[in-house]
């Protein structure tokens, strides 16, 4: 279980943290979509889909 830390992050810092996490999640999602499309493209070429 994660330990809870109290009163060591301000609302502004929390907002910045959430924004940074969102940015990383979007980048990760785009990478996953790109890899998925590349695999579909290769399969289509390989099997003449």
Beta strands, then each sheet from edge to edge (+ up, - down):
end
